[in-house]
């Protein structure tokens, strides 16, 4: 039976944080992690598309 590791990454946009978050996701991808779920909460205005999000990653043990 295959076993898996899971990891949840949280992200709140601010300044250069998006670029750093993308870099972090790319690093996990290079290590074999795959995105299996995402979610987020809406922004306060039409100009802010989200205020918080999370990404669920998984890889085989």
C-alpha positions in Angstrom: 0.0 0.0 0.0 1.4 3.4 -1.0 1.9 5.9 1.8 2.0 9.7 1.4 3.4 12.8 3.2 1.2 15.9 3.2 2.1 19.5 3.7 -0.1 22.6 3.9 1.3 26.0 2.9 -0.4 29.2 3.9 0.0 32.4 2.0 -1.2 36.0 2.7 -0.3 38.5 -0.1 1.9 41.4 0.7 4.6 43.1 -1.3 7.1 40.6 -2.7 5.5 37.7 -0.9 3.8 36.3 -4.1 7.2 36.0 -5.8 8.7 34.2 -2.7 5.6 31.9 -2.5 6.0 31.0 -6.2 9.7 30.2 -5.6 8.8 28.1 -2.6 6.3 26.1 -4.7 8.8 25.6 -7.4 11.3 24.2 -4.9 8.8 21.8 -3.5 7.9 20.7 -7.0 11.6 20.0 -7.8 11.6 17.7 -4.6 8.6 15.7 -6.0 5.8 17.4 -4.1 2.5 17.7 -6.1 -0.4 20.1 -5.5 -3.5 18.2 -4.5 -5.7 21.0 -3.3 -6.0 24.7 -2.9 -8.3 27.2 -1.2 -8.7 30.8 -0.2 -10.8 33.5 1.2 -12.1 36.5 -0.8 -10.7 40.0 -0.8 -12.3 43.1 0.7 -12.7 44.9 -2.7 -12.7 44.2 -6.4 -9.0 45.2 -6.6 -7.9 42.6 -4.1 -8.8 39.2 -5.5 -7.9 37.2 -2.3 -6.8 37.9 1.2 -5.5 34.4 2.3 -4.9 31.1 0.5 -3.5 27.7 1.2 -2.0 24.9 -1.0 -2.0 21.3 0.0 1.0 19.3 -1.3 1.5 15.5 -1.3 4.3 13.1 -2.2 5.0 9.4 -1.7 6.9 8.4 1.5 
